[in-house]
Amino acid sequence: ILSQGRGRLHAARPFPAGRPLSFQYVPQGAKCMRRRLQRAGLSWYNQSDITKEEIAMQEPTAALPGSDKRVSRIFLGLASPPYTAGEQNKLLDEMFDLGITSFDAARVYKGAEECLGAWVAARGNRDKIFIETKCAHPSVFGRSRVDAKSIRKDAERSLRALRTDYIDLLLLHRDDERLPVSSMVEALGALYKEGKVRAFGASNWRHERIAAANAYAKEQGLPPFAASSVHFGLAEQVENPWPGACVSVTGEGEQAARDWYKETQTPLIAYSSLGRGMLSGRVKTQDPVTAASLDGFARRGYFCGRNMERLSRCEQLAAEKGAAVAQIALAWTFQSGLNAFAVLSTASPAHMRANLAALRLELSEAECRWLNLESEERE
């Protein structure tokens, strides 16, 4: 892999067959290196010139319960600008062309659903994309809203905003453990039977509650929760980034949760898989001032000494592999043994293109343990 400015030259046999043969850094405009590659019978290309067909060939997808669509492992997160600020048809076109077919929204993400709905209506591509949205978030005053009335009210509003007659995956945004799972499962089951949702699940629920909900759903002849969205990634969550219970399955105390996800292979749609920018490459361990670029949510949830050490190790491995820090962190997530998907929010197609490349980046088991501070040995 030959780094050339912002682009990247790959020494490989005709793409996409084969894997990169070697890598080293070369200065921009290194024409001599191109000639050497050509004399060796190798092709070269700039990463920014990869076509959407080539990207589609390298970008893995997976199946999710309740859907006959192939779902991209990376969801485009719509929780922040520009997606909450109005129509973004051109930008969404670019993301779709890269192979992003899965979208993460929520009723409380301001204009996110409206933005996605406008694009779907304009392009007529509803059958080609997978929409996951969330309902029943607590009120601004902290009042629980996981009751049947609120669930239906939010779902109906989401359908109108998304300009569709069905939601691929509807998640309850929060739990209220004071309530039995039965009432929530029945509310979701009613929407499922009406065809308004193809599948349902939960966000920020503990795995024990999901297991209880699945057991009740089975008794009622309903499908189990199709997916769970919690925090999962290399950066451990040290405090709730946002108000309310933000469930994480990272860290030493969550091994039982990870074991459950691994055993059941329940699809895990991971939010903040890069620690809300902590492991995106924006923060540099050699320049502490860069941490100021993190917002208050990221600093509260993910900025700590152990995560800085993880960042340092990502930086080391990235330099050795000719990869980006974010690619190393994402590769760890996808190679965790869990049935993991990742929600990534970016307005940059170039950044998303680089994120997609992480799906093909291989890490050894020893490297994964070393990155997660489980070992001091990399081999």
DASUL-V549877 format. One record per backbone hydrogen bond with DSSP energy under -1.0 kcal/mol. CO is the residue of the C=O (numbers start at 0). NH is the residue of the N-H. E is the energy in kcal/mol with one decimal. If there is no record, write none. Layout:
CO:NH:E, CO:NH:E
This chain:
0:23:-1.6, 1:8:-4.3, 3:6:-1.4, 6:3:-1.2, 7:46:-1.9, 8:1:-5.3, 10:20:-1.9, 11:42:-1.6, 13:16:-1.1, 28:30:-2.1, 29:33:-1.2, 30:34:-2.2, 31:35:-2.1, 32:36:-2.3, 33:37:-2.4, 34:38:-2.5, 35:39:-1.6, 36:41:-2.9, 37:40:-1.3, 42:11:-1.2, 44:9:-1.2, 45:48:-2.5, 46:49:-1.5, 50:54:-2.2, 51:55:-2.3, 52:56:-1.4, 54:58:-1.2, 59:72:-1.3, 61:70:-3.4, 63:66:-1.8, 70:61:-2.3, 72:341:-2.4, 74:343:-2.8, 75:103:-2.5, 79:82:-1.2, 81:84:-1.7, 87:91:-2.7, 88:92:-2.2, 89:93:-2.0, 90:94:-2.1, 91:95:-2.5, 92:96:-2.5, 93:97:-1.1, 94:99:-2.0, 95:98:-1.4, 100:129:-3.5, 101:75:-2.5, 102:131:-2.7, 103:77:-2.1, 105:108:-1.4, 107:109:-1.1, 108:111:-2.7, 110:114:-2.4, 111:115:-2.4, 112:116:-2.8, 113:117:-2.3, 114:118:-1.5, 115:119:-2.5, 116:120:-2.4, 117:121:-2.0, 118:122:-2.3, 119:123:-2.1, 124:127:-2.2, 129:102:-2.4, 130:168:-1.9, 131:104:-2.6, 132:170:-2.5, 133:106:-2.4, 134:172:-3.3, 138:141:-2.4, 142:138:-2.2, 146:150:-2.5, 147:151:-2.3, 148:152:-2.4, 149:153:-2.6, 150:154:-2.3, 151:155:-2.7, 152:156:-1.9, 153:157:-2.6, 154:158:-2.3, 155:159:-1.8, 156:160:-2.5, 157:161:-2.8, 158:163:-1.8, 166:197:-2.8, 168:132:-2.1, 169:200:-2.1, 170:134:-2.6, 171:202:-2.9, 175:178:-2.2, 180:184:-2.6, 181:185:-2.5, 182:186:-1.7, 183:187:-2.4, 184:188:-2.9, 185:189:-1.9, 186:190:-1.3, 187:191:-2.1, 188:192:-2.6, 189:193:-1.5, 190:195:-2.0, 190:196:-1.0, 191:194:-1.4, 195:166:-2.1, 198:169:-2.2, 199:225:-3.3, 200:171:-1.8, 201:228:-2.4, 205:209:-1.7, 206:210:-2.4, 207:211:-1.9, 208:212:-2.5, 209:213:-2.5, 210:214:-2.0, 211:215:-2.0, 212:216:-2.6, 213:217:-2.1, 214:218:-1.6, 215:219:-1.6, 216:221:-3.2, 217:220:-1.2, 226:201:-1.6, 227:268:-2.8, 228:203:-2.6, 229:270:-1.7, 230:248:-2.4, 246:230:-2.7, 250:253:-1.5, 253:257:-2.1, 254:258:-2.7, 255:259:-2.0, 256:260:-2.4, 257:261:-2.5, 258:262:-2.7, 259:263:-2.8, 260:264:-1.6, 266:227:-2.4, 267:269:-1.0, 267:340:-2.9, 269:342:-2.9, 270:231:-1.0, 271:274:-2.1, 273:278:-2.7, 274:277:-1.5, 276:279:-1.3, 283:286:-1.2, 286:289:-2.3, 287:290:-1.7, 288:291:-1.9, 289:292:-1.9, 290:293:-1.7, 294:298:-2.4, 295:299:-2.3, 296:300:-2.4, 297:301:-2.9, 300:237:-2.8, 303:307:-1.9, 304:308:-1.9, 305:309:-2.0, 306:310:-2.5, 307:311:-2.4, 308:312:-2.0, 309:313:-2.3, 310:314:-2.6, 311:315:-2.0, 312:316:-2.5, 313:317:-2.8, 314:318:-2.1, 315:319:-1.7, 316:320:-2.2, 317:322:-2.2, 323:327:-1.8, 324:328:-2.2, 325:329:-2.6, 326:330:-2.5, 327:331:-1.9, 328:332:-1.5, 329:333:-2.4, 330:334:-1.4, 332:335:-1.2, 337:339:-2.1, 338:267:-2.6, 340:269:-2.7, 341:74:-3.0, 343:76:-2.4, 347:351:-2.2, 348:352:-2.6, 349:353:-2.0, 350:354:-2.3, 351:355:-2.5, 352:356:-1.3, 354:357:-1.3, 355:358:-1.6, 356:359:-1.7, 363:367:-2.3, 364:368:-2.2, 365:369:-2.2, 366:370:-2.7, 367:371:-1.6, 368:373:-2.8, 369:372:-1.6
